[in-house]
């Protein structure tokens, strides 16, 4: 099948998570609640950082960018999935599929780079506290954030182009979204080159930030262990605990999905893992950063008190 037939394929059919009508109704209620918590939680984090001057620090700047990325990533897949739970025909236009893959890959890749930048920020805060304000100045933070978003977009653009240049024999996607590995299963030719590119991209996007995180936290742990007071150790570790929990979720899920051997891999298992990364992780991020962070909770009370006084 030539490239011309690819253009003729005007839409894709997404099989989703279940074909049972009763199950789809239950899943709709569940994921609608999770979607609302995700969007409202991340938007609340962004709002608090904007409104409370005490949160105008590099750590919360990166947290705000992370919340923005999570909102964009969630909105690239979940609203369509919710609509499909209530639809008899679960289709997506060809160019809608291209756009969905482009945005979800861009935001997913940017998140890994951001987690690496956040780990570097924590390294400077714990290991070089006297130089923190000088090193992590506003211009550097902006450059790091822009670099993370730009690198994520460039990786996504490359992967999307080489994926949709392949001739496609089928238009039924065994997934709830236009996910890269699921799209490669539709090709008429051997996608070995694309799989090599996925592995190479996975190394750059996942493992390089992961090495930066490990390097940063190796130095952080060594520095914390040299602190004599137990209170000082708890305080130093407390500034990193939330970030470490998010890092463990994101990197663990992505490594399992994209860097494990393809032999014996299951499409259903990949869907479950991708669902966790697309829905659960963005929902847990604001909960982890707020519930385990006294500064965020204090900012929430202060902002709430200001609005109560105005009312």
N, C-alpha and C positions, 0 to 999 in steps of 0.2 A: 504494500500500500504506500503510495507516494505522499509527499507533503501536501499535495492538493487535497487529498482525502481528509487530512487533518483539519484543514480549514472548513471543509464541508460539515464536519462534526460540530453542530451548532450548540450542543448542550451535553451535560453529563448527568447520569442518574446516580445518586448517592444512596447506598443501601442503609446507611445509618447504623444505629445500635440494636434495633429490634424491629421485627416485622409484625409483632403481635400488637393489636390495637389497644388492649388493656394495659400492656407494659408501656407503650408509648405515652399514654395519658399520665401514668405515674411518673415516668421520666420527665415529662414536660413540667409537672408541678415541682419536682425535685430540682431540676436544673434552672428553672425560672427563679426559684428562691436563691440558689447559689449565685446566679447571674446578678441579681439585685444586690446581694451582699457584696459581691466583688466590685461592682461599679460604684455603689454608694460608699463602700469602705475606702477604696482608692481615691475617689474624689474628695472624701472627707480629709484624708491625709494631705492631699494637695492644697485644700482650702486652709487647713490649720497652718501649714508651712508658710502660706502666703500672708495669713492674717496675724500670726504671732511672731513678733520680732525676735523672741528668744530662740526660735527654731531656725533663724537665718545663719546656719552653719553649714560647712561642706557636707557633713554626714546627712543632714536633712535635705539639703539640696539634691543629693544623689537619690535619696529616698523618694523625693517628689518626682524625679525623672523616672524612677523605677515604677512608681504608681501610674504615671502617664503611659508608660510602655505596656503595663499590664492591662489598662483599660483598652488601649488600642488592640492589643493581641486578643483579648476576650471578645471584643466587638467584631473582630474579623471572622469569627467562626460560630460563636454561641447563638446570636440572634437567628441566623439561618437554621441552625440545628433545632431551635425551639419551634420555628415555623414548620419545619419538616415533620416534627412530632404530630402536628395537627393536619398534615397534608397527605392526601392519597398519592400524589405524584411528587417525588422528592428529586427535583431537577435543579440544575444550576447552569446558567448560560456559559458558553465557552470562555468568553472574556471575563465573566464574573469569577470563574474558576481560576483563571490566570491571576486576577487581582487578589483573590483570597490567598493563594499560595504566596504571592509576592509580599503581601502585608504581614501574614502570619510568620513567614520565614524571617522577614526583616526585624519584626518586633522580638521574636524568639532569639535571634542571634544577638541583637542589641542588649537583651537582658543579660546574657552571659558576660559580655564585655563590661556592662555596668556593674555586675557583681564583682568582677575583677578590680574595677576602679574603686569600688566601695571597700574591698579588702585592703587595697593600698592606702586608702584614707584611714582605716582603722590601724594599719601598721604605723603610719606616721603619728597618729594620735597617741598610741600606747608606747612606741619605741623611741619617738623623738618629740615628746610633748612640748619642750621649750621652743622648738622650731616649727610647730604645727601651723601657726597662723601665717608664718612666712612662706612655708612650702605650699600649703593648700590654700592659696589665695584665690580670689574670685575668678580671675582670668583663666587660671589652670583648670578650675572646676568646669567652667564653660567649655574649654577646649576638650577636656576628657569626655564630657557628656556628648558634645557634637561628634567627636571621634567615634564613640561607641555607636551612636545612631547611624553615622555615615558608613562605618564598617559593616554594620548589620544590613543596611540597605544594599551595599555593593555585593555582599555575599548572596543575599536573596535574589538580586537581579541576575547574577550569573547562574545560580541554580535554576531559576525559573526559565530563563532563556534556553538552557541546554535540555531541560526537561520537555518543554513544549515544542522543541525542534524535532523530537522523535516522532516517527509515524505511529499513529495509534490505531489499533484494530478493534477496540471495544470502547464503549462509553459508560459502562457500569462500574462505578468505583465502590469497592468494598471498604467504605469508611464513612464517617459522618461529616467529613470536609475534604477539600482538595489538598490532601497531604502528599508530600513528595514521594515517599516510598510506595504509597497506594497508586499514585499516577504512573510510576514506572512499571507496575504490573499490567498496564494496558497496552504496552508497546508491542509492535509487530517484530521488532528486531531485538538483538541481544543488548541489554542496557548495561553491559559490563563497564563501559567507560563512565557512564553516569554514576554507577555504584562506587567506582574509584574516586570520582569527584565528590560524592557524598562523604566518603571516608576522609578524604583530604580536607574538605570543608569542615567536617566534624572535628578533626584534629585542631584546625586553626581556631574555630569558633568555640569549641567546648574545652579541649585539653589545654590550650595556651592560657586562657583565663583561669582554668583549674590549677595549673602549675603556679600561676601568680598568687592565687588564693592560698595554696599549700605553703608557698614560700613566705607569704605575709604572716600566716598564722603560726608557722614554725617559729619565726622571730617573736611574734606576740606571746606565744606560750613560754618561750625562753625568758622573755622580759618579765612576764607575770610571776614566774617561779622565783625570780630574783627579788621580788618585792617582799619585804620582811613582814609587814603587817597583814593579817588575814583580811581585815577590812579593805585595805588597798588592793589586795588580790581580787576580792569579790567585785569591787567597783570597776577594776580594769576589765575583768572578764564580762561583767554585765554590759559594758558598752559593745561587746562583740557577739554576745550570745544570740541575739535575734538574727543578725546577719549570718552567723554560722548555721543556724537552723534553716534559713531560706536557701543558702548555698547548698546544703546537703540535699534538700528536696529537688532543686532545679538540676544540679549537675548529675545526681544519681539517676533521675528519670531520663535525662537526655542521653547519658552514656548507655543506659539499657536500651533505649530506642534506636539510636543511630550508630553506635560503635560496637554493638555486639555482632558476632558472626551471623551472616544472613542464612546460613544453612540451618534448617530446623525452625526458622522464625515463623511465627503464626500471625496472620493478618488480624485475627481477633485479639490476640495478646497485644499487638501494636496499637490497636484501637483503644484498648483499656489504658495503656500507658499514656498515649497521646491525650486521652480524655483527662487523665489526672493532671497532665502538664497544662492543658488548655483551660481547665475549669477549676480544679481544686487548688493548684499552686497560686494563681492570681487571687483567689479568694482568701487563702491563708496568709499571704504576705502582709496585708494591712492589719490582720488580727494579731499576728506574731509581733509586728513592730509596735503596735499600740498597747496591747495587753501586757507586754514585757517591758514597756518603756514608760517610766514615770514622767518624763518630760513631755511626751505626747499626750498622756492623760491629763497632766496639769494644763497644757495648752488648750485641750478640749474644754476643760472646766472654765478657763479664763475667757475663751471666745464665747462659750455658752452664757457666761455671766454678763458679758458686754451686750449680747443680743437681748438678754432678759431686762437689763437696765433701760435699753432703748425702747423696749416694748412697754 
